[in-house]
Amino acid sequence: MPLTALATLPAFAALPDDARLWLLALAHPIEASVLAPDLEALLGRWRHKGIQYRGAWALLEHRIIAIAEPTLAAQPSGCAIDGMLRGVSHLAAQLDLRLEDPQAVLVWLGDSLRAIPRSELEARLADGTLDGATPVLDLALLTLGDLRQGRLERPLAATWIGKKYLRAVGSGL
């Protein structure tokens, strides 16, 4: 799905812009139909302390699981969030899928989406593999509105990671 189409994701149509958002990257592309039955069941039974959460999901770029939920924006529950994230991790393992390290930086290199470990960022900047214009997927977005407004993909230089690592490479640190 082109990132320009994110503003109109049908799965999230009924959710407000301030719905809380989680983005989890898969190591390899997959079709949404593989995830659908189990992920819909997981979100359908997502509750904590008597609260039934109304999560919705979409698969972006065949690799990014996007989950949004409106209640947790106003009434956050770390236990509920942890439970959902454990459920997604367990589901990935059951389907023999691997989630990327959440600390990795997802970048577009040509037509390929690659996860670069943070420990390798300075070396990839120094050798020219990455630069300030490299498109990065920001998996730290907090709200559905951020996703709808096109903040998922930005040049590396426009992200906090880019600001930190570009300065370090430029200063020779």
Secondary structure, DSSP 4 states (H G I P E B T S, - for coil): --GGGGGG-GGGTTS-TTSEEEEEEBSS---HHHHHHHHHHHHHT-EETTEEP--EEEEETTTEEEEEESHHHHS--HHHHHHHHHHHHHHHHHTT--BPPTTSEEEEETTEEEEE-GGGHHHHHHTTSS-TTSEEE-TT--BHHHHHTT-SEEEGGGSHHHHHHHHHHHTT-
